[in-house]
Amino acid sequence: MSRPRTKKFEFGKGIYYFNIRKGFNNNITIKRTEKKVAVEAYKQYLKTQPENCGWLGLWDGKKFVEDNFEKVAAEVAE
């Protein structure tokens, strides 16, 4: 019996991503196209479940850039 794929999508270039852990071995990846909207959504998750949130950053096609949430949030606040 084959194992199911854990990631059923491809990351889109120029999109912000973050993960929310929902129980054992269950991660939800959330995407937002705009930086300000992504930061605000991630802040809302941090308020309710800070231990289950993980900021991934902006996907540039090969790796995640802008992966430091504090720095990105400071840029949006300016």
N, C-alpha and C positions, 0 to 999 in steps of 0.2 A: 504494500500500500504506500503510495507516495505522500509526502508531506505537503500540506497546503502552503502556498506562498504567503509570506508575511506582509509583503508590500505589493498591493494590487494596482499601483499607478506609477507613473514616471514623474519626477520632479520637473516643474516648469521653470524655464529660465526667467529671472527677474521677478520671482515671487517669494514672499516671506513665509517661512514655515516655523511652527513650534509643535511640540509633542505634549500630550496630556496622558498620564498613566491612569488607567481605569482598572484597578484590580491586578491580579496575578497574570502576567504574560499577555496583557492587553493594552496596547498603546494606540492612541488616536492622534493622527497627524493633521493639523489644521493649517490651512493656507490662507493668506490674504495678499491681495495684489498691491495695496498701497501701504507705505511705511507707517503713516500715522494710524490707520485703522488696525494694522497688525499690532502695534505697540499698545493701543487701547484695549484690544481684545485680550492680549496676553496679561495686561495688568489686572483685568477682571478675573481671570483664572487664578492669578497669584493671590488675590484677596481671599478667595474661598478655599483653595487647596495648594498652598505654596510648595509643599513637598512633592507634589505630583506633576509639576510643570517643568518643561525644558525648552529653552529657546534655541532654535537651530540657526536662524538667520536668513539671509538672502542667497538664493541659489543662482550661481552664475553660469551653470552649465557643466561645471566640473567639480566644484566644491562650494561649501557655504562660506560666504563673506558676511561681514557685519554680524558676527556671531557673538559679540559682547552686548548683552541686552542693556546694561547700564549706560554704555556709550551711545547706543542707538536711541534710547529713551531721552537722553540729554539733548541729542541733536533735534529730536522732534519737539521738545519743550521750548527750544529757542525760537 
